[in-house]
């Protein structure tokens, strides 16, 4: 009996010694951006998309409105024509000072200290732009 116990203890010790041998641990990242395997890319992307709770809301500004586009086009053409006539009158003949209302815009033309000052006020948004045409 004692020899059998010694034999079992001896086998247990040898099996423990044999199982203690291992190998070196080498770290390899998962993310391909940090040196991991490139095949992990699709798995990481799917995992990120599955965890993403943000839903992109559709923005109405991407949709085109034909009437809104027409209004903007008309405003641009009127302002362009007005600026051409102002410049032609300013450099060609005398320019009449005054206040103009065109669509959503209020335009004030007045001489200033540095030249002709044109103040454009957008009544729909409250934006104000001042353009100074210098004297020559």
matplotlib code that plots the C-alpha trace (Angstrom):
import matplotlib.pyplot as plt

x = [0.0, 2.8, 4.6, 1.4, 1.0, 4.6, 4.1, 1.0, 2.7, 5.7, 3.4, 1.6, 4.8, 6.1, 2.9, 3.0, 6.6, 5.7, 2.7, 4.8, 6.6, 5.0, 5.7, 6.5, 3.6, 3.4, 0.9, -0.7, -3.4, -6.8, -7.3, -5.6, -4.9, -2.5, -0.8, -3.4, -4.6, -6.2, -9.0, -10.3, -11.5, -14.9, -15.6, -14.6, -16.8, -19.8, -19.3, -19.1, -22.2, -24.1, -23.3, -24.1, -27.3, -27.1, -29.7, -29.0, -32.0, -33.1, -32.5, -35.1, -32.3, -31.1, -34.4, -34.8, -37.8, -38.5, -40.2, -37.5, -34.8, -36.7, -37.0, -33.2, -32.4, -34.6, -33.0, -29.5, -30.3, -31.9, -29.0, -26.5, -28.3, -28.5, -24.8, -23.9, -26.0, -24.7, -21.1, -21.9, -23.6, -20.9, -18.0, -19.9, -22.5, -23.6, -25.2, -28.4, -28.4, -31.3, -33.1, -34.2, -36.5, -36.0, -37.7, -36.3, -33.5, -33.3, -30.4, -29.1, -26.7, -24.9, -21.5, -19.1, -15.7, -13.8, -16.1, -19.6, -21.2, -23.8, -25.6, -27.6, -30.0, -31.7, -35.1, -35.7, -32.6, -31.4, -28.0, -26.4, -23.6, -21.7, -19.8, -17.5, -16.5, -13.5, -13.1, -10.6]
y = [0.0, 2.4, 1.7, 2.3, 5.7, 6.6, 5.5, 7.7, 10.7, 10.2, 10.0, 13.1, 15.0, 14.1, 15.0, 18.4, 19.0, 18.1, 20.5, 23.4, 23.8, 26.4, 28.7, 32.4, 34.8, 37.0, 39.9, 40.6, 43.4, 42.7, 46.0, 46.1, 49.8, 48.9, 46.0, 43.3, 40.9, 42.7, 40.0, 41.4, 44.6, 43.5, 41.9, 45.1, 47.2, 45.0, 45.0, 48.8, 49.2, 46.8, 48.9, 52.2, 53.7, 56.9, 57.2, 59.9, 62.1, 63.1, 66.8, 68.7, 71.0, 68.2, 68.1, 70.7, 73.0, 74.4, 77.5, 78.2, 77.7, 80.1, 82.7, 82.5, 82.7, 85.7, 87.4, 86.7, 88.1, 91.2, 91.8, 91.2, 93.6, 96.2, 95.9, 96.2, 99.3, 100.8, 100.3, 101.6, 104.6, 105.2, 105.1, 106.5, 109.0, 110.3, 107.7, 108.6, 107.8, 106.0, 103.1, 100.1, 97.2, 94.1, 90.9, 90.1, 92.6, 96.3, 98.1, 101.5, 103.4, 106.3, 108.0, 107.3, 108.5, 105.8, 105.6, 104.5, 102.4, 99.8, 98.2, 95.1, 93.9, 90.5, 90.8, 87.1, 86.1, 89.4, 89.3, 92.5, 93.1, 96.3, 96.8, 99.8, 100.8, 103.1, 106.4, 106.6]
z = [0.0, 0.9, -2.3, -4.3, -2.6, -3.3, -6.9, -7.3, -5.7, -8.0, -11.1, -9.9, -9.4, -12.9, -14.5, -12.7, -13.9, -17.5, -17.5, -16.2, -19.5, -21.7, -24.5, -24.9, -24.9, -28.0, -28.2, -31.5, -31.7, -33.1, -34.9, -38.3, -37.9, -35.0, -36.7, -36.3, -39.0, -41.9, -42.0, -38.7, -40.4, -41.5, -38.1, -36.3, -38.6, -38.1, -34.4, -34.3, -36.5, -34.2, -31.2, -33.0, -31.6, -33.5, -36.3, -39.0, -39.3, -42.8, -43.3, -45.4, -46.7, -49.0, -50.7, -53.5, -53.5, -57.0, -55.8, -53.2, -55.9, -58.2, -55.5, -54.7, -58.4, -58.9, -55.8, -57.1, -60.6, -59.2, -56.8, -59.6, -62.0, -59.2, -58.4, -62.1, -62.5, -59.3, -60.4, -63.9, -62.5, -59.9, -62.3, -65.3, -64.1, -60.8, -58.5, -56.8, -53.1, -51.7, -50.1, -52.2, -51.2, -53.3, -52.1, -48.7, -49.0, -48.0, -49.7, -48.6, -50.8, -49.3, -49.7, -46.8, -45.7, -47.7, -50.7, -51.7, -49.0, -49.9, -46.9, -47.7, -45.0, -45.3, -43.5, -43.4, -41.6, -40.1, -41.8, -42.7, -45.2, -45.9, -49.1, -49.5, -53.1, -52.7, -54.5, -57.4]

ax = plt.figure().add_subplot(projection="3d")
ax.plot(x, y, z, "-o")
ax.set_aspect("equal")
plt.show()
